[in-house]
Amino acid sequence: MASPDSNLQQAPTSETPASTTSELSRSKSIATRLTEGELAEVEAAASQAGKKVAEWLRDTALAAIRAPREVPTDAVLLAEIIGIRSLMVNLFAQASKGPLTAEDIHKMRAYADSIKDQKAAENLSQRRSKSTGNREV
């Protein structure tokens, strides 16, 4: 069954600390239904955070809304950018040694084309693992 603090809202008393004045102005509520298992998970998370269920739910919901959204990276565009970067780096490196031939440019372009998709996939994988790692912390 639901715990008392998840169903009832108590009126503020004179014992309420001044630091919680923002709670005094809260007049809206949201109700939801949970399974026994879901409620146990929510209560455990709130307890682990040292918060009441209602406080934990409010903080968690507002944090999710206010968190910056990760914009998905377009894999094709990323691959092309990586290919162009590779080509430019190699062109400048070779050009600093002397004039470039058409064959030199063709080889560098072929190399850039051969690595761009793999490098983009690696980059996206690293980004995903970093963002997943940050959420678990």
Rosetta blueprint (number, residue, H / E / L):
1 M L
2 A L
3 S L
4 P H
5 D H
6 S H
7 N H
8 L L
9 Q L
10 Q L
11 A L
12 P L
13 T L
14 S L
15 E L
16 T L
17 P L
18 A H
19 S H
20 T H
21 T H
22 S H
23 E H
24 L H
25 S L
26 R L
27 S L
28 K L
29 S L
30 I L
31 A L
32 T L
33 R L
34 L L
35 T L
36 E H
37 G H
38 E H
39 L H
40 A H
41 E H
42 V H
43 E H
44 A H
45 A H
46 A H
47 S H
48 Q H
49 A L
50 G L
51 K L
52 K L
53 V H
54 A H
55 E H
56 W H
57 L H
58 R H
59 D H
60 T H
61 A H
62 L H
63 A H
64 A H
65 I H
66 R H
67 A L
68 P L
69 R L
70 E L
71 V L
72 P L
73 T L
74 D L
75 A H
76 V H
77 L H
78 L H
79 A H
80 E H
81 I H
82 I H
83 G H
84 I H
85 R H
86 S H
87 L H
88 M H
89 V H
90 N H
91 L H
92 F H
93 A H
94 Q H
95 A H
96 S L
97 K L
98 G L
99 P L
100 L L
101 T L
102 A H
103 E H
104 D H
105 I H
106 H H
107 K H
108 M H
109 R H
110 A H
111 Y H
112 A H
113 D H
114 S H
115 I H
116 K H
117 D H
118 Q H
119 K H
120 A H
121 A H
122 E H
123 N H
124 L H
125 S H
126 Q H
127 R H
128 R H
129 S H
130 K H
131 S H
132 T H
133 G H
134 N H
135 R H
136 E H
137 V L
